[in-house]
Amino acid sequence: MSITSWYPGHMKTARREIALAIPSKDVLIEVLDARMPVASTNPALTELRGTKPCVKVLNKSDLADPEVTRAWIRRLETDATAGNVVAVAITRDRPADTRARITDLCRRLAPLRIAANKSVRVMVIGIPNVGKSTLINTLMERKVTTVADKPAVTKKQQLVTLKNGMILSDNPGILWPSMDKDAVLRLALGGALPDTAMDYETVALFAAGVLLLRYPQLLTERFKLTEVPSSPSEVLAAIARKHGCLRGGGQVDAYKAADILVHEFRAGKLGRISLEAPSDAVLAG
């Protein structure tokens, strides 16, 4: 599925700027969504990174299935070449732990800079709305970048220096103009695409299908259903009835039900859910 119709000009500019800046960096931090590490891995960034040492940060891991996240950590480091990639899962409620772990990993990946008593130069990369700015604010211990629950907030590179001397650069999140349908649906469900980029019902039907396949119990518990619906469309119908999302004559308002399901997933109200497992697909880079 192509998203060329939603590929802002600033993303093309950001890609060029990232390509120019990478050679001067010691370590890259690639922020991924722990619920969908494959969909949130931009192959263009993987290509630009090359063999540059990289810390892959599984953000929002408190929203993901913990067993699946542990499997992803093993997979990411097993797939790494020449030992230049390490992976770590972080949560939103342990900022001190996040600072300590990521700082340690970055220093470990830049031994020559440390030996020369020089600051480690780090670039933070990733797709839109994956948590790059939040991570930098956490590492900086104060708000230095704008954070919002919508994609494409950061529009230009920003440079900050941490208390420990590490120099961080933040960059706009960039997508790639063409990707497969499932990746688009995962990104839309997670909020990496604007809500106007895809039809809500389509995204919600995809979410319902994943829940039926992998987490039917969480679905029935959250919406107090007496039985597991037989299809994604029946999931939306059941949610609509439970929440009174009905039109005249008792017709189901699928759009309102879709809105409920998508936003409950994003907020973690459905439980800890992973949309991808290591066995599902080959991870690029």
C-alpha positions as CSV (number, residue, x, y, z in Angstrom):
1,M,0.0,0.0,0.0
2,S,1.4,3.4,-0.9
3,I,1.3,6.3,1.4
4,T,3.0,8.7,-1.1
5,S,-0.1,11.0,-0.7
6,W,1.0,11.5,2.9
7,Y,4.7,12.0,2.7
8,P,5.5,15.6,3.8
9,G,8.3,17.5,2.1
10,H,10.1,17.9,5.5
11,M,10.6,14.1,5.6
12,K,12.6,14.2,2.3
13,T,14.6,17.0,3.7
14,A,15.1,15.2,7.0
15,R,16.3,12.1,5.2
16,R,19.0,14.1,3.4
17,E,20.1,15.8,6.7
18,I,20.3,12.5,8.5
19,A,22.4,11.0,5.7
20,L,24.8,13.9,5.9
21,A,25.0,13.8,9.7
22,I,25.5,10.1,10.4
23,P,29.2,9.9,9.5
24,S,30.0,12.4,12.3
25,K,28.1,10.3,14.9
26,D,29.6,7.6,17.1
27,V,26.4,5.8,18.0
28,L,22.8,5.8,16.7
29,I,19.8,5.3,18.9
30,E,16.9,3.8,16.8
31,V,13.6,4.1,18.7
32,L,11.1,1.4,17.9
33,D,7.6,0.7,19.0
34,A,7.9,-2.5,21.2
35,R,4.4,-3.6,20.0
36,M,5.6,-3.6,16.3
37,P,9.4,-3.6,15.9
38,V,9.2,-4.6,12.3
39,A,6.6,-2.1,11.1
40,S,8.4,0.7,13.1
41,T,11.8,-0.1,11.5
42,N,12.3,2.2,8.6
43,P,14.4,0.4,6.0
44,A,15.7,3.7,4.7
45,L,17.2,4.5,8.1
46,T,18.6,0.9,8.2
47,E,20.3,1.6,4.9
48,L,21.7,5.0,6.0
49,R,23.0,3.5,9.3
50,G,25.1,0.9,7.5
51,T,27.5,-0.6,10.2
52,K,27.3,2.3,12.5
53,P,26.9,1.1,16.1
54,C,23.3,1.2,17.2
55,V,21.2,0.9,20.3
56,K,17.7,-0.3,19.4
57,V,15.3,1.0,22.0
58,L,12.0,-0.8,22.3
59,N,9.8,2.0,23.5
60,K,6.3,1.7,25.0
61,S,7.2,-1.8,26.2
62,D,4.8,-1.3,29.1
63,L,2.1,-1.5,26.5
64,A,3.5,-4.6,24.8
65,D,3.3,-8.3,25.7
66,P,6.3,-8.8,28.0
67,E,7.1,-12.3,26.8
68,V,7.0,-11.2,23.2
69,T,9.2,-8.2,24.0
70,R,11.8,-10.5,25.6
71,A,11.8,-12.6,22.5
72,W,12.4,-9.4,20.4
73,I,15.4,-8.4,22.4
74,R,17.0,-11.8,21.8
75,R,16.1,-11.6,18.1
76,L,17.4,-8.1,17.5
77,E,20.8,-8.9,19.1
78,T,21.1,-12.3,17.4
79,D,20.5,-10.7,14.0
80,A,23.1,-8.0,14.7
81,T,26.3,-8.1,12.7
82,A,29.7,-7.7,14.2
83,G,28.2,-7.1,17.7
84,N,27.5,-3.5,16.8
85,V,23.8,-3.6,17.8
86,V,22.4,-3.9,21.3
87,A,18.7,-3.8,22.2
88,V,16.9,-2.6,25.3
89,A,13.2,-2.3,26.3
90,I,12.2,0.8,28.2
91,T,9.0,1.9,30.0
92,R,7.6,5.3,30.7
93,D,7.5,5.0,34.5
94,R,11.3,4.3,35.1
95,P,13.1,7.4,33.7
96,A,16.2,6.9,35.9
97,D,16.6,3.3,34.8
98,T,16.2,4.4,31.1
99,R,18.9,7.1,31.5
100,A,21.4,4.7,33.2
101,R,20.9,1.8,30.7
102,I,21.0,3.8,27.5
103,T,24.0,5.9,28.6
104,D,25.9,2.7,29.5
105,L,25.1,1.1,26.2
106,C,26.1,4.1,24.2
107,R,29.4,4.4,26.0
108,R,30.0,0.6,25.5
109,L,29.5,1.0,21.7
110,A,32.0,4.0,21.5
111,P,35.1,2.7,23.4
112,L,37.5,4.8,21.4
113,R,35.7,8.0,22.3
114,I,35.7,7.0,25.9
115,A,39.3,6.1,25.9
116,A,40.2,9.5,24.4
117,N,38.1,11.2,27.1
118,K,35.8,12.7,24.4
119,S,32.0,13.1,24.4
120,V,30.0,10.4,22.7
121,R,28.1,11.8,19.8
122,V,24.7,10.2,19.5
123,M,21.9,10.6,16.9
124,V,18.3,9.6,17.8
125,I,16.3,8.3,14.8
126,G,13.0,6.6,14.2
127,I,9.6,6.9,12.6
128,P,7.0,9.6,13.6
129,N,5.4,9.4,17.0
130,V,7.5,6.5,18.2
131,G,8.8,8.4,21.3
132,K,12.1,10.0,20.2
133,S,11.4,13.4,21.7
134,T,10.1,11.8,24.9
135,L,13.3,9.7,25.2
136,I,15.5,12.8,24.7
137,N,13.6,14.7,27.4
138,T,14.0,11.7,29.7
139,L,17.8,11.5,29.1
140,M,18.1,15.3,29.5
141,E,16.0,15.2,32.7
142,R,14.0,18.2,31.5
143,K,11.8,19.1,28.6
144,V,13.9,20.2,25.6
145,T,11.9,18.9,22.7
146,T,8.2,19.2,21.9
147,V,6.1,16.1,22.7
148,A,2.6,15.4,21.4
149,D,0.5,12.3,20.8
150,K,0.5,12.8,17.1
151,P,3.0,12.2,14.3
152,A,5.3,14.7,12.6
153,V,5.8,17.1,15.6
154,T,9.6,17.5,15.3
155,K,10.3,19.3,12.1
156,K,14.1,20.0,12.3
157,Q,17.3,18.7,13.9
158,Q,17.9,19.6,17.5
159,L,21.1,19.3,19.4
160,V,21.4,18.9,23.2
161,T,24.2,18.0,25.7
162,L,23.4,15.7,28.6
163,K,24.8,16.2,32.1
164,N,27.1,13.2,31.5
165,G,28.6,15.0,28.5
166,M,26.9,12.9,25.8
167,I,25.8,15.0,22.8
168,L,22.4,14.0,21.4
169,S,20.8,15.1,18.1
170,D,17.0,14.7,17.6
171,N,15.6,14.5,14.1
172,P,12.1,14.5,12.6
173,G,10.5,11.1,12.3
174,I,10.6,9.8,8.8
175,L,8.6,7.2,7.0
176,W,9.2,5.7,3.6
177,P,6.9,6.4,0.6
178,S,5.8,2.8,0.0
179,M,5.2,-0.1,2.3
180,D,3.1,-3.2,2.5
181,K,-0.5,-3.1,3.7
182,D,0.0,-4.8,7.0
183,A,2.8,-2.4,8.0
184,V,0.6,0.6,7.1
185,L,-2.2,-0.8,9.2
186,R,0.0,-1.5,12.2
187,L,1.5,2.0,12.0
188,A,-1.9,3.6,11.7
189,L,-3.2,1.6,14.7
190,G,-0.2,2.7,16.7
191,G,-0.6,6.4,15.8
192,A,2.5,6.8,13.5
193,L,0.3,8.0,10.7
194,P,-2.2,10.9,10.9
195,D,-5.8,9.8,11.6
196,T,-6.7,11.3,8.2
197,A,-4.3,8.9,6.4
198,M,-6.5,5.8,6.7
199,D,-10.1,4.9,7.2
200,Y,-10.7,4.2,10.9
201,E,-13.0,1.3,10.3
202,T,-10.3,-0.4,8.2
203,V,-7.7,0.1,11.0
204,A,-10.1,-1.1,13.6
205,L,-11.1,-4.2,11.7
206,F,-7.4,-5.0,11.4
207,A,-7.0,-4.5,15.2
208,A,-10.0,-6.7,15.9
209,G,-8.5,-9.5,13.7
210,V,-5.2,-9.4,15.6
211,L,-7.1,-9.5,18.9
212,L,-9.2,-12.5,17.9
213,L,-6.1,-14.3,16.7
214,R,-3.8,-13.6,19.6
215,Y,-5.6,-12.0,22.6
216,P,-9.3,-13.1,22.5
217,Q,-9.4,-13.2,26.3
218,L,-8.3,-9.6,26.6
219,L,-11.0,-8.6,24.1
220,T,-13.8,-10.3,25.9
221,E,-12.6,-9.1,29.3
222,R,-12.3,-5.5,28.3
223,F,-15.7,-5.2,26.7
224,K,-17.4,-7.7,29.0
225,L,-18.5,-10.0,26.2
226,T,-20.0,-13.3,27.0
227,E,-18.4,-15.1,24.1
228,V,-15.6,-14.4,21.5
229,P,-17.0,-12.8,18.4
230,S,-16.8,-14.8,15.2
231,S,-15.2,-12.1,13.0
232,P,-13.6,-8.7,13.1
233,S,-16.9,-7.1,12.0
234,E,-18.7,-8.8,14.8
235,V,-16.1,-7.4,17.2
236,L,-17.1,-3.9,16.2
237,A,-20.8,-4.7,16.3
238,A,-20.4,-6.1,19.9
239,I,-18.4,-3.0,21.0
240,A,-21.1,-0.8,19.4
241,R,-23.9,-2.5,21.3
242,K,-22.0,-2.4,24.6
243,H,-21.3,1.3,24.3
244,G,-24.6,2.3,22.8
245,C,-23.0,3.3,19.4
246,L,-26.3,2.9,17.5
247,R,-28.0,4.8,14.8
248,G,-31.7,5.1,14.2
249,G,-33.5,1.8,14.1
250,G,-30.8,0.2,16.2
251,Q,-28.2,0.1,13.4
252,V,-24.7,-0.3,14.5
253,D,-22.5,2.8,14.2
254,A,-19.3,1.0,13.1
255,Y,-17.3,4.3,12.9
256,K,-17.9,5.1,16.6
257,A,-17.1,1.5,17.6
258,A,-13.9,1.7,15.5
259,D,-12.9,4.9,17.3
260,I,-13.3,3.3,20.7
261,L,-11.3,0.2,19.8
262,V,-8.4,2.2,18.2
263,H,-8.0,4.6,21.1
264,E,-8.3,1.9,23.7
265,F,-5.5,0.1,22.0
266,R,-3.3,3.2,21.9
267,A,-3.9,3.9,25.5
268,G,-3.2,0.4,26.6
269,K,-6.6,-0.1,28.0
270,L,-7.0,-3.5,26.3
271,G,-4.0,-4.9,28.0
272,R,-0.4,-5.5,27.0
273,I,-0.6,-6.4,23.3
274,S,2.1,-7.1,20.7
275,L,1.1,-6.8,17.0
276,E,4.2,-8.7,15.9
277,A,6.3,-11.6,17.1
278,P,9.8,-12.6,16.0
279,S,8.4,-15.6,14.1
280,D,6.1,-13.4,12.0
281,A,8.5,-11.8,9.6
282,V,12.2,-11.1,8.7
283,L,13.4,-8.0,10.4
284,A,15.4,-5.6,8.1
285,G,18.7,-4.6,9.6
